[in-house]
Amino acid sequence: MLTINQCYLDFVDKILKQGKETYKDSNHHLIESLGNFYIIDDPLDLKFRAKYQHYTTKMMLDDIKSGKFDIEGCPIKSDALYEYVKSAENPDDQGFVYTYPNRIFAHFDVDQFNTMKKRILTATGSNRAVAVTIDPELDADREDIPCLQFLQCIVRDNELTIHCIFRSNDIFGAFYSNMFFIAYLGLKMKEEVNKEIVGEKLNFGGVHYHSTSGHIYNTDLKAARKLIKTNK
């Protein structure tokens, strides 16, 4: 089974060893790995998948705030990670061009999280429980557009997994917090669906992560190498 922490260290190490130098634009020199996929089936290191049926979003936030998931050398931890994940409950754009909660919960004046939930409740085996963050009109000429593009919740054999696609992902600086945020959304969906179903409740099966471009900026290479050396 793979945890977020294990996946983070593995992915950073992979890019350091195998990444190819490239320029995202004239200001961003980086090393990059294309087309990566991970199944993070024990995201919060509970050891046994059955434990996720009774693990709640509140428990997750409490564990984050306590520093349970902190990794020495990771640029985000404890209170900062807590605030980032907790932002999933705030659909306001908070003065930014976009936030993921804003695009998921209020994009096009649609609560896509609620739409996904309804799809699952209507047909448990549906492949239509999806949310998108891109806006072709708003984002066509913007410099800053969402890195996370797509979310899908799938239920099979009474287990809910959440699937995500990133068009671009800063693996050293952002992947870690991104995965806790998405795992939180998966747990939240499990909770919300379970409130409305009768009989056997859903379990949470983790995160399926897809990345078209996973990269580490040259300015972070020294810190990334220290992270791997410290956590070997």
Protein Blocks (a to p, Z undefined) as FASTA:
>chain_A
ZZfklmmmmmmmmmmmmmccddfblmlccdddehiadddfblnonopaklmmmpcfklmm
mmmmnommpcehiabgcjlmmmmmmmmmmmbgnhpabdfklmmmmgghiafklmmmmmmm
mmmmbcklccdfbdfklmmmgmbdcfblbdcdddeehiacdddddfbdcfklmmmmmmmm
mmmmmmmmmmmmmmmpgcjddddebjadddfbdcddfklmmmmmmmmmmmZZ
